[in-house]
Amino acid sequence: MINGAHAIIYSHDADADRKFLTDVLGLRSVDAGGGWLIFGLPPSEVAVHPDEASKPGHELYLLCDDIDATVAHLKTKGVTVEDRLYDEPWGLLAFIRLPGGGKLGIYQPRHPRAPSWSASKP
């Protein structure tokens, strides 16, 4: 029986990105051994989209209730946020730059949210 999900962020500077997730985003973690941190995430959801040749195999987005407040808060912590805020039919989207060079999407959804894992189990 499935009881969770594990996402991976590939990075050119994993230590810097781990520090970012801990210090800036406030995610708690456990050391799986040798400094390999595994971070707890807020309740999550997954969607399946048609394959597009220009898209990577998987993507990770963080969700928030108020994109403007979240972006403003992240900027006070020195986070680089793309200037453009994308107004999509499914939500308001911004991208933050990770210290290791990658980018991470964060958005305020307009779509219905999936029920939590515990709420959906009989």
Residue frames relative to the residue before (quaternion, step in Angstrom):
aa qw qx qy qz dx dy dz
M 1.0000 0.0000 0.0000 0.0000 0.00 0.00 0.00
I 0.4387 -0.6891 0.5115 0.2664 3.58 -0.87 0.93
N 0.0295 -0.8211 0.5700 -0.0012 3.58 -0.90 0.91
G 0.8125 0.0400 -0.0397 0.5803 3.61 1.21 0.26
A 0.2966 -0.7193 0.5920 0.2101 3.54 -1.34 -0.17
H 0.1737 -0.7669 0.6116 0.0870 3.56 -1.18 0.60
A 0.1021 -0.7908 0.6028 0.0289 3.58 -0.64 1.13
I 0.2082 -0.7702 0.5925 0.1110 3.58 -1.15 0.64
I 0.1615 -0.7383 0.6474 0.0985 3.55 -1.03 0.88
Y 0.2428 -0.7568 0.5892 0.1452 3.59 -0.65 1.07
S 0.0465 -0.8312 0.5514 -0.0538 3.56 -0.88 0.95
H 0.4359 -0.6614 0.5445 0.2760 3.54 -1.24 0.57
D 0.7638 0.1457 -0.1033 0.6202 3.60 1.31 -0.26
A 0.1698 -0.8465 0.4990 0.0751 3.56 0.38 1.28
D 0.6411 0.5294 -0.3431 0.4370 3.61 0.92 -0.79
A 0.6577 0.4992 -0.3100 0.4712 3.60 0.96 -0.83
D 0.6724 0.4827 -0.3070 0.4697 3.60 0.95 -0.79
R 0.6116 0.5304 -0.3501 0.4712 3.61 1.07 -0.65
K 0.6461 0.5111 -0.3086 0.4754 3.57 0.99 -0.86
F 0.6251 0.5400 -0.3217 0.4627 3.59 1.03 -0.82
L 0.6754 0.4931 -0.2983 0.4602 3.59 0.85 -0.96
T 0.6817 0.4783 -0.2787 0.4784 3.57 1.07 -0.75
D 0.7944 0.3759 -0.1765 0.4433 3.56 0.57 -1.21
V 0.7553 0.3840 -0.2126 0.4866 3.58 0.94 -0.84
L 0.7688 0.3334 -0.1964 0.5092 3.60 0.78 -0.97
G 0.4110 -0.7581 0.4376 0.2548 3.60 1.25 -0.19
L 0.3633 0.7337 -0.5013 0.2801 3.59 1.15 0.50
R 0.3568 -0.7141 0.5628 0.2146 3.55 -1.02 0.83
S 0.1105 -0.8151 0.5683 0.0228 3.54 -1.11 0.69
V 0.2516 -0.6954 0.6429 0.1996 3.48 -1.44 0.10
D 0.3921 -0.6934 0.5493 0.2525 3.57 -1.07 0.76
A 0.2674 -0.7889 0.5384 0.1275 3.56 -0.56 1.19
G 0.6966 -0.4118 0.2583 0.5277 3.57 1.31 0.04
G 0.8494 0.1355 -0.1073 0.4987 3.55 -0.94 0.88
G 0.6696 -0.5134 0.3038 0.4424 3.59 1.14 0.48
W 0.4777 0.6441 -0.4535 0.3890 3.58 1.27 0.16
L 0.1485 -0.8196 0.5510 0.0504 3.56 -0.26 1.30
I 0.1377 -0.7342 0.6587 0.0900 3.52 -1.14 0.78
F 0.2443 -0.8126 0.5228 0.0824 3.55 -0.64 1.21
G 0.4023 -0.6672 0.5728 0.2547 3.53 -1.10 0.77
L 0.1900 -0.7780 0.5909 0.0969 3.55 -1.06 0.77
P 0.5712 -0.5448 0.4619 0.4045 3.56 -1.23 0.31
P 0.7222 -0.3750 0.2928 0.5021 3.61 -1.21 0.10
S 0.1732 -0.8170 0.5492 0.0309 3.55 -0.93 0.96
E 0.1371 -0.7536 0.6332 0.1107 3.50 -1.36 0.17
V 0.2035 -0.7635 0.5992 0.1288 3.57 -1.23 0.38
A 0.1145 -0.7684 0.6267 0.0612 3.55 -1.11 0.74
V 0.2700 -0.7369 0.5945 0.1751 3.58 -1.20 0.51
H 0.0895 -0.8031 0.5890 0.0021 3.54 -0.70 1.16
P 0.5932 -0.5427 0.4316 0.4090 3.60 -1.16 0.42
D 0.5460 -0.6273 0.4527 0.3216 3.58 -1.10 0.71
E 0.0691 -0.7579 0.6479 0.0317 3.55 -1.04 0.87
A 0.5405 -0.6736 0.3970 0.3108 3.58 -0.73 1.05
S 0.7172 0.4575 -0.2654 0.4537 3.60 1.01 -0.71
K 0.6247 0.5489 -0.3353 0.4426 3.61 1.25 -0.12
P 0.4957 -0.6232 0.4981 0.3432 3.59 -1.14 0.56
G 0.7097 -0.4876 0.3098 0.4032 3.57 -1.27 0.25
H 0.8027 0.0198 0.0244 0.5956 3.57 1.02 -0.80
E 0.1323 -0.7727 0.6159 0.0785 3.57 -1.21 0.50
L 0.1950 -0.7557 0.6128 0.1235 3.56 -1.25 0.49
Y 0.0174 -0.7727 0.6344 -0.0150 3.54 -0.92 0.98
L 0.3018 -0.7084 0.6041 0.2054 3.54 -1.14 0.68
L 0.3022 -0.7553 0.5573 0.1663 3.57 -1.10 0.69
C 0.0309 -0.7827 0.6213 0.0219 3.57 -1.19 0.57
D 0.5388 -0.6314 0.4548 0.3228 3.57 -1.27 0.33
D 0.7947 0.1112 -0.0193 0.5963 3.59 1.12 -0.70
I 0.3031 -0.8024 0.4858 0.1681 3.59 -0.11 1.29
D 0.6461 0.5254 -0.3378 0.4386 3.61 0.94 -0.81
A 0.6807 0.4745 -0.2872 0.4785 3.59 0.88 -0.91
T 0.6533 0.5162 -0.3181 0.4534 3.58 0.98 -0.81
V 0.6576 0.4942 -0.3073 0.4784 3.59 0.92 -0.89
A 0.6455 0.5139 -0.3271 0.4607 3.61 0.92 -0.85
H 0.6555 0.5090 -0.3064 0.4662 3.59 0.96 -0.86
L 0.6579 0.5067 -0.3127 0.4612 3.58 0.92 -0.87
K 0.6391 0.5287 -0.3264 0.4534 3.59 1.00 -0.79
T 0.6238 0.5305 -0.3506 0.4545 3.63 1.04 -0.65
K 0.6802 0.4533 -0.2779 0.5046 3.58 1.24 -0.42
G 0.5950 -0.6133 0.3424 0.3908 3.58 1.30 0.23
V 0.4113 0.7118 -0.4745 0.3147 3.59 1.23 0.28
T 0.3615 -0.7019 0.5714 0.2238 3.55 -1.03 0.85
V 0.0412 -0.7827 0.6205 -0.0271 3.55 -0.69 1.16
E 0.5175 -0.6232 0.4767 0.3414 3.59 -0.90 0.87
D 0.5622 -0.6336 0.4204 0.3250 3.56 -1.03 0.80
R 0.7027 0.4810 -0.2689 0.4501 3.57 1.01 -0.81
L 0.1770 -0.7238 0.6586 0.1052 3.52 -1.08 0.88
Y 0.2690 -0.7849 0.5424 0.1315 3.57 -0.63 1.14
D 0.1854 -0.7712 0.6042 0.0763 3.55 -0.77 1.11
E 0.0101 0.8250 -0.5594 0.0804 3.54 -0.05 1.36
P 0.6390 -0.5267 0.3731 0.4183 3.62 -1.14 0.40
W 0.7281 0.4402 -0.2327 0.4712 3.60 1.09 -0.70
G 0.8059 -0.2005 0.1116 0.5458 3.62 1.26 -0.13
L 0.5095 -0.5954 0.5190 0.3414 3.53 -1.39 0.01
L 0.1064 -0.8474 0.5188 -0.0382 3.55 -0.55 1.26
A 0.0102 -0.7550 0.6556 0.0046 3.54 -1.13 0.81
F 0.2618 -0.7381 0.5943 0.1830 3.55 -1.28 0.33
I 0.1711 -0.7622 0.6170 0.0955 3.53 -0.99 0.90
R 0.3998 -0.7119 0.5327 0.2229 3.54 -1.12 0.74
L 0.3149 -0.7372 0.5712 0.1762 3.56 -0.86 1.00
P 0.6134 -0.5744 0.3838 0.3827 3.60 -1.07 0.61
G 0.6744 0.5058 -0.2906 0.4527 3.60 1.11 -0.63
G 0.6640 -0.5385 0.2901 0.4300 3.59 1.28 0.15
G 0.6102 0.5595 -0.3599 0.4303 3.59 1.17 -0.34
K 0.2818 -0.7329 0.5735 0.2334 3.52 -1.27 0.02
L 0.2241 -0.7681 0.5955 0.0714 3.48 -1.20 0.72
G 0.3398 -0.7436 0.5413 0.1964 3.56 -0.80 1.01
I 0.0247 -0.7547 0.6552 0.0205 3.52 -1.18 0.68
Y 0.0882 0.8355 -0.5373 0.0737 3.57 -0.80 0.92
Q 0.4006 -0.6507 0.5989 0.2396 3.45 -1.42 0.49
P 0.2772 -0.8178 0.4766 0.1653 3.59 -0.22 1.22
R 0.2650 -0.7122 0.6277 0.1686 3.48 -1.32 0.60
H 0.5971 0.5822 -0.3516 0.4254 3.55 1.24 -0.42
P 0.6089 -0.5254 0.4173 0.4231 3.59 -1.19 0.33
R 0.3832 -0.7154 0.5388 0.2258 3.57 -1.10 0.70
A 0.5045 -0.6350 0.4939 0.3136 3.53 -1.09 0.76
P 0.5387 -0.6027 0.4571 0.3709 3.61 -1.09 0.57
S 0.5818 -0.5796 0.4271 0.3784 3.56 -1.14 0.54
W 0.6778 -0.5001 0.3526 0.4076 3.53 -1.24 0.50
S 0.7014 0.4738 -0.2822 0.4516 3.57 0.80 -0.99
A 0.6592 0.5105 -0.3124 0.4553 3.59 1.07 -0.71
S 0.7046 0.4758 -0.2727 0.4503 3.59 1.11 -0.62
K 0.6043 0.5631 -0.3649 0.4297 3.61 1.23 -0.24
P 0.5223 -0.6507 0.4450 0.3250 3.59 -1.00 0.74
